[in-house]
């Protein structure tokens, strides 16, 4: 049974069904799920700070020693008073409890101070063994379960049992993203270094154009490791093989971060500074990974090599796509960056975003998505406006599934981000040459001009920021449906950017742009949530004034979406084109809304299955 048939069966001929997301009543939390995570994190943090007091007192610092003396003195004094001074019974009981608590606290602190209980220390991963030749020792990972030291907010495996992640509070620094990997003994570090040298020769001298990745299999690596350590045990052999795979075929100390599906961004701003990540649940966090002076230069060269780009002092900046699809921006040395080399990696989901994901995350309502479905299917043009990391491209990728399956699509991007299941789709990328005196750059403007000769029905532009916008609006005015994004905080800011330097689209051409979708990222406590702020239709007045009309808006107080009641020009035009009445188009919107709500009950479908179901429904 196809996904479409499953939805039809569950729908019972598409009977009316309410929105899956429960309405938020006045007085309730605006974001109960996020609030729960925040409350749990706060409670854990409080317990962690209380139970961590003996560790702080027993840290061996002058402040810790003074606090032990103070706690012990207070325990003796309160005990002396409770035993020798005639006081009311409740006061005596209270003093006794205080004295006992202080005695326990002092004893616990003394145990840490004398070394009877080891204090857990964070040993960061600071280098790539391939770069520095000195593998760094890190905390061990228990084989059966994750350790959750005091103050841990979350812990999960990346590759069991070798590497895990802990979100843990580090004193006054707040929460930190810790990478936990197996430790290496000095002897194992030497073996690992010799293994690296042997495999480097294989990569560099045997076939530099086609590195023999089959040499990195466990069996092949094990043979080399046993040459240098014949008596190594099986479990330690697996650990060394993990490090070899991580550093030679992966991203070195960054490999766990690249494999963590919960991360959106990874950035490093210079030597001796922690790498920062943006976590989908916990927001921006410093990590236990950092690069010492000189190591970062070598690492960004490695990133450029993986992206098949050249970077040097004469060409110190590159934008590229890494294997796997992640986007990277790299600066080399201190030519343009005061703190030295830097990099920012924008990670993308292995599975592209779908309309069901937008509905499941609460970014859009089923009513809004049904409206966009009808509009896009009838070849209307829209621009998605939003700030950095607001999810513009992900949303555009998701709503592109509403494009009819056999329609001719041409996409134009600087870096490859759009992923569509359509067969009749031509994906194009810009090209930038950095060779002096060589002409050969291909920008978005050139790609757009070329695409107009390919008879596309839909044109998708990753982002408009320059002169290509004028050609894009010309394509709209000649009957091509277009989807694009723009950096702007609201519909008015988007209009200002489009009508002024360096874009300069004439206001009269805005008659072909049907919708502007505004999207933003909001912060609530430690959590960030993406929401559609509003959807506007555009019209042009007699004096050339561009007039936005709001159709849908987000109510931040209840975290719900509502229709403003403004009549939709686009829907009126669709009715006229299809010969529908107002009741007919209302029924079409309702059927699509029900389809999306019911599809949430079906086990997560493959993107191709979902696109096929959407196509079958629209026929």
Buried (B, 14 or more C-beta within 10 A) or exposed (E): EEBBEBBBEBBEEBEEBEBBBEEBEEEEBBBEEBBEBBEEBEEBBEEBBEEBBBBBBBBEEEEBBEBBEEBBEBBBEBBEBBEEEEEEEEEBEBBBEBBBBBBEBBBBBBEBBEEEBEBEEBBBBBBBBBBBEEBBBBBEBEEEEBBEBBBBBBBEBBBEBBBBBBBBBEEEEEBBBBBBBBBBEEEBBBBBBBBBEBBEEBBEEEEEEEBEEEBBEEEBBBEBBEEBBEEBEEEBBBBBBBBBBBBBBBBBBBBBBBBBEBBBBBBBBBBEBBBBBBBBBBBBBBBBBBBEEBBBBBBBBBBBEBBEBEBEEEBBBBBBBBEEBBBBBBBBBBBEBEBBBBBBBBBBBEEBBBBBBBBEBBBBBBBBBBBBBBBBBBBBBBBBBBBEEBBBBBBBBBBBBBBBBEBBBBBBBBBBBBBBBBEBBEBBBBEEEBEEEEEEEBBBBBBBEEBBEEEBBBBBBBBBBEBBBBBBBBBBBEEBBBBBBBBBBBBBBBBEBBBEEEBEBEBEBBBBBBBBBBBBBBEBBBBBBBBBBBBBBBEBEEEEEBEBBBBBBBEEEBBBBEBEEEEBBBBEEBBEEEEBEEEEBEEBBBBBBBBBBBBEEBEBBEBEBBBBBBBBBBE
